[in-house]
């Protein structure tokens, strides 16, 4: 191998190996700096046994794959509860697009009123950087509570006991952004894109919130503590195409300069 190629490879590999995901975690129930914000302490205090971590993942296309100037929002639930019941997200920055991707379903059967499941009372506001979702509680018996959101994977199109779809009913996606029936335990809430300034949490906003279903089932739910987390895929250890091209160009030199060992 030439000295020049050795130098290039050494620099690239050193850079590649030193990369890491940048992460910032902030628990905001409550932040001291938010105490003077009007209405920050609205409603009852969060339950002590429930924590929902809301993650803003930069350079993420919503599937966990690297995508420049894209972002995704996820929820993970811990504590003694039955999973995420409702959520709100408030971001700032150069948001270009924002889509609510939370699981939502309705089920139909001839001669029967339609039934619903998931975060069917929800939406997005790209101009203000907000998404939100909750079950349509006034539907009463036509609402099918789905437990385990943010804790385990599931399929809204599956019939009991594997999913919430009633026997003999047909599944339809209620989400206008085609979120689909499949969801992961690391629950995708939304996706979007940005220009210039990456999105960030509106730290003292009352619209960053989460509610969880009580343990043991039932429609009752209560407010949870939240942690706002940010990850940035730009620092992931994934070589750029130009780096791969240089590496591929140097590799033949390595092969040509290798000599068979003499016995």
C-alpha positions, 0 to 999 in steps of 0.5 A: 500500500502506498504511504498516501493511501495508508495515511488516508485510511488511517485518518478515515478509520480513526474518525469512523471509530471515534463517532458516537450518538449524541444524547441529551436527557432532561426530566421536566416534571418540573424543571426549576426554570419552568416554575414561573411559566403560567399554567405549567402546573396545570391539573393534578400532579403526575403519578409517582410510578409512571414515566414516559420518555419522549425522544426527538431523534434527528436525522431519522426517517421514522424507521430508525434509518439515517436520513438527513434533515429528517426527524422522528418522535418516539415514546417509551413507557415505564412504571406500573401502568398499562401503557401510553393513553395520550400524548402531546409534543411541542417543538421549535426550530426550522420545521418544514413538515410534521406528521402525526404517525401514532397508531389509529384504527377503526373497524367496520361490519355490516349492520354494526356501528364502527368501533375505534382504537388508538389515538384517534383524537389527534393531529399535527400543526407544523407551523407551531411544531405540535402533534397530539393524540388521545383516545375518543373517550366519548365513544363509550363502548365503541372505543376499544382501549389498547394497552401496552403502547410504548411498552410492547409491539402490536398489530391493530389489524389482528383479532383477539387475543393477538390484537384489538380487532373485534371478530367479524370486523374489518380493519381500516387505518384511521390515521390520514398519514398512513401510519398502518396497523403495526407498531413497535414498543419504541412507539413512533408518534411522529415524523417530519423534516426541517431546514436550517435550524434542527428541531428542539424541545419547547422545554417549558411548554404545557403541551409536552405531556403524557397520560398512561392507562392504569395498571390492570386495564380499564379506560381510566388513565392518569398523568405521567412524569415525562423526560424529554430526550434528543438523539442525533444520528449525524454522529452515528458511525456510518461512513459517507458514500465518499468515504466508502469510495476512497476505501474501495479505491485503496483496497486494490492497493492493499491486495496488490502489495500483499505478497505470499509468504515464503516457506 
